[in-house]
Amino acid sequence: MSLEERRKAMNEMAARINAGRKPKFGDLMCNLWAGDTNPNKFGMFVRQRRVTGRMNPGLWFELTDGSGKFWETNGEATVFASHLKGDEVLP
């Protein structure tokens, strides 16, 4: 499976999980592309922006850890963490 096919499948899965729900400030989000040891896998939603042009176009979410660290992640492959159970959610 090519990277483009994997990206498309991941975005479709995220769309199914989110079911049209839009994030609000403070929602706990999960980056599906981040590994389990990545400190940026989970974060609280701050805001979104749509990038146009040639460099990194698409929907981007700004997330925070709640302690002053902020980062951006691809919004099309980010899901609400509320559907996760137990040890999967370790912010």
URQUI-V436924 format. One record per residue. N is the residue number from 1. RES is the residue in one small letter. PHI is phi as a letter, one per 40 degrees, with the letter a starting at -180 (* if undefined). OMEGA is omega in whole degrees, -180 to 180 (none if undefined). NEAR is the number of other ideal C-beta (glycine too) atoms within 12 Angstrom. Layout:
# URQUI-V436924
n: [N	N]
res: [RES	RES]
phi: [PHI	PHI]
omega: [OMEGA	OMEGA]
near: [NEAR	NEAR]
This chain:
# URQUI-V436924
n: [1	2	3	4	5	6	7	8	9	10	11	12	13	14	15	16	17	18	19	20	21	22	23	24	25	26	27	28	29	30	31	32	33	34	35	36	37	38	39	40	41	42	43	44	45	46	47	48	49	50	51	52	53	54	55	56	57	58	59	60	61	62	63	64	65	66	67	68	69	70	71	72	73	74	75	76	77	78	79	80	81	82	83	84	85	86	87	88	89	90	91]
res: [m	s	l	e	e	r	r	k	a	m	n	e	m	a	a	r	i	n	a	g	r	k	p	k	f	g	d	l	m	c	n	l	w	a	g	d	t	n	p	n	k	f	g	m	f	v	r	q	r	r	v	t	g	r	m	n	p	g	l	w	f	e	l	t	d	g	s	g	k	f	w	e	t	n	g	e	a	t	v	f	a	s	h	l	k	g	d	e	v	l	p]
phi: [*	c	c	c	c	c	c	c	c	c	c	c	c	c	c	c	c	c	f	g	c	b	c	b	d	g	c	c	b	b	c	c	c	c	c	c	c	c	c	c	c	b	a	c	c	b	a	b	a	b	b	b	h	c	c	f	c	h	c	b	b	c	b	b	c	g	b	h	c	b	a	b	a	c	c	c	b	b	b	c	c	c	c	c	b	f	c	c	b	b	c]
omega: [-178	180	179	177	178	180	-180	179	180	179	178	178	179	179	178	-179	-177	176	177	-180	179	-179	176	-179	177	178	177	-176	180	177	-176	-179	-177	177	-177	-179	-180	-179	180	179	179	177	177	-178	176	-180	178	174	178	-179	175	-180	-173	-176	176	179	176	-178	179	177	170	-179	177	175	180	-179	176	179	180	175	177	178	180	-177	-179	180	179	-177	174	-178	-178	179	-179	-177	169	-173	179	-177	177	-176	none]
near: [9	8	10	10	11	15	19	16	19	24	24	17	21	31	21	16	23	28	13	10	18	17	29	16	17	16	27	28	44	36	31	34	24	23	11	16	8	16	17	27	28	31	33	29	35	26	22	24	17	15	17	11	8	7	8	16	14	22	25	25	37	25	35	25	21	16	10	8	16	18	25	25	35	30	33	29	29	41	37	31	29	20	21	19	8	8	7	17	19	16	21]
